[in-house]
Amino acid sequence: MRNDMADFFPSIADKVPHIDKMRGKNVLVVGASGLIGNHVLAALKETGCYIFILRNTHMPFVITNSIVYHGWKALSKSPINFDYIFYLAGYGQPQKFMASRFTTTLLNTKYLADVLDHMAFRGHILFASTAEVYSGLTVEATEDMIGTTNPSHPRASYIEGKRCGESLIHSLNELTACNGKIARISLSYGPGVQYNDTRVMSDFIRMGLEDGVIKPKGGLSAVRNYCYVSDTVTMLFNIMLNGKSTVYNVGGNFYMTLRDMLYDIAHDTDAGIEWAVKNGDESAPPFVGMSMDKYYDEFHNLDDNFPSTDWDTGLKRTIEWFVHLKENC
């Protein structure tokens, strides 16, 4: 990675037991240019594996000695079978996946199936699902629960696509010698997003830095579970390499309302707040909560493997990232 970005992407490789199993193996990262993908690459650089990445638009911020597939057609022609696959493809930004519903569904179904064709015998794959599969629930969800939305929901392309992707992983485990894991990821944040990212936190930070005034659109009573990206990626590696089950929740250790997040961002960017009458996205779930008991119970002996970045520190690093992009990119 470029020297001016190195501090934003610290490797978590030393926190994951048995990560040395990846040494000399072929590892594919689908969605490498995203928030989580960049931090996965930073860890993979330390493992001595052979890194392959699939990209359709942006190149990752983290630069590795990797083979790059420029689009799905290029990957389909590859003769390589992959020992480990991080399937992180998809739009985590509601504005994007609601505007590209057909493609969003394909990313988590057809294209996932295409990638599975490139798995090595006894290969491993981690499929990035989402906490939104619990949409409609008002309780802290465990891995045996599912939400109440239906295929006509405005976010169905994302939610139902992820559910279908999960079904493919279960089928893979039942029918082959491969090892598939599913991570239902809550909201990750931190350095690694593009400057024009449209998620609510990114919008607030960008408005604070550029305009000095943040203009929320409503929906601020919604409750969210945020997890700093390095903590998320530590859990993902541990699940892939050491998990005994198939499905895991991956989230932080605290909840907050979007209103509280707004106040904190306004404070840290020295911005004012201009309240609007317009309501926010009514399809957004009012509560996103996941129980982390399963992960904690299984990995309780790994003190360094639990979410440990406090909100104030994580937010400060995220704002520093946006300042860096604004000034240098």
Summary of the structure (lengths in Angstrom):
residues: 329
radius of gyration: 19.0
end to end distance: 14.3
largest distance: 56.6
contacts: 1093
relative contact order: 0.15
helix: 41%
strand: 19%
